[in-house]
């Protein structure tokens, strides 16, 4: 399964603005921004940004769509 893509980040002062396909997904400030900048060097940046923004697919979406509970009434 391919990893997440389309994320980018920009450092503005002490803040880190994370975008997804050109739209602002989240802004990190203070300690979270500093931790992100430290972690982005050691980890896969795309996966890290996906986790922080909540746009992280787990690979089970197709199975969940076919579950009887999600078939409608």
C-alpha positions in Angstrom: 0.0 0.0 0.0 1.5 3.4 -0.9 2.1 5.9 1.8 0.3 9.2 2.3 1.2 12.0 -0.1 0.3 15.6 -0.8 1.5 17.1 2.5 3.8 20.0 2.8 4.9 22.3 5.7 6.1 25.8 6.1 7.8 27.4 9.1 6.4 30.8 9.9 8.1 32.3 12.9 7.6 29.8 15.7 4.6 28.1 14.0 4.5 25.2 11.6 1.7 25.3 9.0 0.9 21.9 7.5 -1.0 21.8 4.2 -2.6 19.0 2.3 -3.0 19.5 -1.4 -2.6 23.2 -0.9 -5.2 23.7 1.8 -4.2 24.3 5.4 -4.8 21.1 7.5 -3.4 22.3 10.8 -1.0 24.7 12.5 1.4 23.6 15.2 2.6 26.1 17.8 5.0 26.1 20.7 6.3 22.7 21.9 4.3 20.7 19.3 6.0 22.7 16.5 9.4 22.2 18.0 8.8 18.4 18.4 7.5 18.2 14.9 10.7 19.9 13.5 12.9 17.5 15.4 10.9 14.4 14.4 10.6 15.3 10.7 14.3 14.8 10.2 14.3 11.3 11.6 11.0 10.0 10.3 9.1 9.9 7.0 7.7 13.4 6.7 4.5 12.5 4.8 3.5 9.8 7.4 4.2 12.1 10.3 2.1 15.0 8.8 -0.7 12.5 8.0 -0.8 11.3 11.6 -0.8 14.8 13.0 -3.6 16.0 10.8 -5.7 12.8 11.2 -5.6 12.1 7.4 -3.9 8.7 8.0 -5.5 5.8 6.1 -5.2 2.4 7.8 -5.9 0.2 4.8 -9.3 -1.1 6.0 -11.6 1.4 4.3 -12.7 -1.0 1.6 -13.5 -3.8 4.1 -15.4 -1.4 6.3 -17.6 -0.2 3.3 -18.6 -3.8 2.7 -19.5 -4.6 6.4 -23.3 -5.3 6.9 -23.5 -2.5 9.5 -22.6 0.0 6.7 -25.0 -1.2 4.0 -27.8 1.1 5.0 -31.3 0.3 6.3 
